[in-house]
Amino acid sequence: MDFTGKTAIVTGGSRGIGRAVCLELAKGGANVVLCYAGNAAAAEETGSACTAAGGRALAVQCDITDSAQVKTLTDTAMGEFGRIDILVNNAGITRDGLLLMMKETDFDAVVDTNLRGAFLCMKAVARQMVKQRWGRIVNLSSVVGLRGNAGQANYAASKAGVIGMTKSLAKELAGRGITVNAVAPGFIDTDMTAAMPETARSAVLSAVPAGRLGAAEEVAKAVAFLASGDAAYITGQVLAVDGGMAM
Ligand code: NAP
């Protein structure tokens, strides 16, 4: 896929799926602005890998729950590259627990990062995309947002919310050459899933028709397609990349 001359902001680009998305876009020649929460070493490593893959890259520390920091992120992207064509809302967290044990702070933190953070980033790039009459927004949802999961009420609510927000923004922006889609990964091999206890891991795996975990690169290819010029007539959709889990 050709991303020559395009500038992409990828939140949570330092690790996991976000890192794979950065590399996929950089391979196509994109300028990649990747943001991270605190892991500067991982972000710098991803930035170097993007440059080696053929793109230009800039790593920016930005807490996406803070609108002032999100503004700095988009200002930095504009200052460095002069345009913003693609936003991939990938940064996300989990704070799992059954309802009766779940603290309000864990509910708030997950919704604040996964849903409100994505909202702030979309709000920050939309005006520029409208001016350009071209834009691609891809939001990371989850199979859990489609089907629910015991112990993840906060995460499921945030990821279902991302789908509702995606469809609403798709309707608002379709006439301006901007598409808004969601990708809903299943069980992907990243730090997020590595933190799960072995029993929970095997239980989830038994529910995957493909019988294996997905790779971050497999999600990244779907994201890159939706971010490309080839996906111009696709908007408001949720593409599951989950080995058949959500069927
Ligand atoms: P991950 O390996 O845990 O990486 C999370 C990324 O988000 C890191 O780059 C982290 O930055 C960043 N981040 C976290 N909070 C942030 C904040 N407040 N501001 C800015 N950046 C922040 O996650 P992943 O497994 O790749 O998941 C990526 C996305 O896919 C998430 O939205 C997740 O919910 C979704 N997803 C994942 C799976 C899966 O199986 N892995 C399945 C379905 C959906 P630092 O490196 O600085 O900490």
Boltz pocket constraint, residues with backbone or C-beta under 6 A from the ligand:
constraints:
  - pocket:
      binder: B
      contacts: [[A, 11], [A, 12], [A, 13], [A, 14], [A, 15], [A, 16], [A, 17], [A, 18], [A, 35], [A, 36], [A, 37], [A, 38], [A, 39], [A, 40], [A, 42], [A, 62], [A, 63], [A, 64], [A, 65], [A, 89], [A, 90], [A, 91], [A, 92], [A, 93], [A, 113], [A, 117], [A, 140], [A, 141], [A, 142], [A, 143], [A, 184], [A, 185], [A, 186], [A, 187], [A, 188], [A, 189], [A, 190], [A, 191], [A, 192], [A, 193]]
      max_distance: 6.0
